[in-house]
């Protein structure tokens, strides 16, 4: 029997983890997503057009506040936690709730969720949201362009609209922002890249996004969101620390993943 799985998310990492690890995997049945942080996402459905042949009706998205009831009603075996910039204590409170309800609690790491590119990847991540990733990413893009490389920035997801239409988004001009009906928050992130002559990709299916970007650039630049780790295997990883919040690099999830050494000392 497939493992009945619920993914806790915020319309970003959760969809990515599903796409790369669960969508075509018959060992699992994803029965629901829960959502927090993002307004007006609960009550919607992760559409069948994105969910694949195993989910002809799509996958319902519920409010995280319904988590315990969902575990019981949907006979959930496993809960996957898949969003970012929360204290470690917060994550473990959620884990305790899930375990007490009888399900397993899971965090998925780089090996299970990262996609390998055919082009070099430079990722910019951070220990907390608001540490300065955006400015760092823009500076890196200008340095790489100054060296003669064509660069695309792939931005951590912000899918607030029609998920099918947003599957793969490409922004090279302000007209593209209008075409995709971008929010103010999205424009805030994308416009400076466009002003610098850097193409921006974003959306929902990050393997398809990567394959599209690879066709037209020399180097892929992962422009991270919150304090999440990269969706892609990185050839060079830049982690932005935060001098104004000392200690948070070891107390927030998953920022500590970014600041931790890759190999044993």
N, C-alpha and C positions, 0 to 999 in steps of 0.2 A: 504494500500500500504506500502511496506517496505521502511524504511528510507534509502535513497541513501547516502552512506557514503564513504568518501575518508580518508585514513589514511596517515598522514605525518610521515615519519620515516627515519631510517638509517640502515635498515636490522638487526634489533634487537628487541627493545621494540615494534615496529610496528607489526612485525610478531607474537610476543607473545600475544599482545592484541587481534589481530584477532583470533588467535587459541582458546583463552579461552573465549572470549566474543561475537564474531561475526560468527565464522565458521558454527555453526549449529543453528544459531538464525535467524529464518525466519522473524523476525521483522526488520531486516536490510539487505541491499544489499550493499556489499562493491564493489564499481565500479572501484577503483584504489588505488594503493599506490603511494606516491611520495618519492623520496630518495634524501638525501644529506649526506655529510661527507664521505661516502664510495665510492671509485672510481669504475666506470664501473658497477654499479648496475642498473641504469636506462636503460630502453629499454629491460629489461628482464621481466619475468613473474613469479609470485608466483605460483608454479606448481599445477595443478589439483590434483595430488597425495597427496598434503599436504592441499589443500584448501577445500576438502570435496565435498560431493555430490551436494551441491548447486552451485558449481563453476566448471562445467565440462571442461571449457576452461582455468581454472586458473584465475589469476587476474593480469592485466598489472601493471608494475612498471614504472613510469615516473620520469623525472627530476623535482625537486621541483620548478625550474624556470618556469615551465608550469602551476603552481598551479591555477592562475586566469582563464586561458583559460579552464582548466579541469573542474573547478567549473561550468563554463557556458556550455561547450559542453556536459558534462555528467549529467547535471541537478542535481548537488550535493546538498543535503539537510544539511549535517553535515560533518564537517572536524574534525578529531581527531588528536591532536598533540601528537606524540609518539617518541620523542628522547630526549637526555639529554645533560647536561653540556653547557647550553646556558644562557645568562643573562635574568633576568625577562623582561627587556625592549624589548629584541629580541622576546620573546614569545608573548608579547602584540602587537608588530608590526605585527606579523603574524596573531594574532587574529583580529586586525583591518582590515587587508587586506581581510580576509575571511568574516567578518561581512559586509564590504562594498560591497562585491561581492554577498551578499544575503544569505549566508549559516550560520548555527550555528557553533560555535567553541567549542570544548570539550577537557578537560583534564580528563583522567581516573585515579582513585586512587586505593588504595590497595584492597578495598573491591571488586571491579569489576574485578581485574586482578590477584590477588594472588592465588596460588594453595596450598592446605593444604596437608602436608605430614603425613604419618603414623609413621615417625621417627622424633626425635627431630631435629630442624633446627637452626643452628647458622649462622647468616648472617653478612657479613662484607661489609659495604657501606661507603660512604664518602660525604663530602660537595662539593668537586671538583675533577675532574680527576687529577691524579698525586699527590694525598695527601699521598699515602703510603698504599693503600688497599692490594696490592699484598704481601708486606712484612708482614703485619699484619695477613693476611689470612694464610700464611705459618707458622707463629709463633703459631697461634691458632691450626692449624692442628697438629703440633708437640706436643703441650700441651695435646691435646685430645688423641693422640696416646700414649703419655707417661702415661696417665691414664688408658690405656688398651682398648680404643675404636677403632673400625675400622671406618675410615672416608673416605668419597668421597667428593672432591671439585667439585661443579657444577659451571662452569664459565659462566658469562654473554656472550651472543652470539657474535661470530665473523664469520658469514657465508659468506665467500667470494667465495665459489666454487659452486658445484652442490648441490642445496638445498635439493633435494630428497635424495641424498647419505649422506648428512649431517644431516638428520632428528634427529638421535640419534648417538652421537659419544662417544666412550669410549677409554680413553688413560691410559694404565698401563705401557707401555714400549716405548722406542724410536721408535721401529718398528711400533707401532700404529700411531705415528706421520707421518712416511713415508707412511703408508697405506692410511691415510686420506689426504695426500698431503698438510700438514699444511704449512701455510705461516710463515715467520720469526716472525711476530707479534704474531701469535698463539704459536709458539714454545717458544718464550720468556716468555709467561704466563704459559705454561703447563710443560715445562721441569723441573723447580725447584720443582714442586709438585711431579713429577715422581721420581726425585732424592731423595725426602724425603719419598718415599714409599707410596704416596697418589695417589689413582686413581682419574682421572679427567674425568668429563663428560661435554659435550657441544653439541651444535647443533642448531636446529630450533624449535622442538616441546618440550617445556619444561615440560609439564605434562608427556609425555612419557619418557623423560629423568629422571625425578624424580622417576617414578615408577620402572625404571630399576635400578637406584642407590639404592633404598630402599631394593632391594632383597639381597644386598651384604654388607651393612654397618649398623653400629649402629647409626651414626650421620651424617646428611647431612650438609655440609659447603657451604653456598652460597658465591661465590667469585665474588663480584660485578664488574661492568664495569662503566667507567665514574663516574658520581655522581647519577646514577639511584638508585631507591629503589628496594628491592628484589622482584623477581618473586614469592617467596614463603612466606607463613606465618611463621614468625620467633618466636622461643621460646626464643632466646637471640639475640639481635641486637647490633652490635658494629659499631659505626659511627666514622670514622677517620676525625678529623678536620685538618685545614691547617694553621699553624702559620705564614707561609710566605705570605699568602693572606688573612689577617684579613678582616672581613666584607663580604667576598664572601659567607659565610655560610647563609647569609640572602638576597643575591642578585642574586643567580643562581638557575635555575630550572634543575632538581627537588631536588638539594642538600638540599634546605631548608626543604623539606619534611623529609629528614633523620634527620636533626638537630632539628626539631620541637618536642615538647612534645607530647606523645601519648594521654594524658588525660588533661583536663582543670586544670589549677593551682588551 
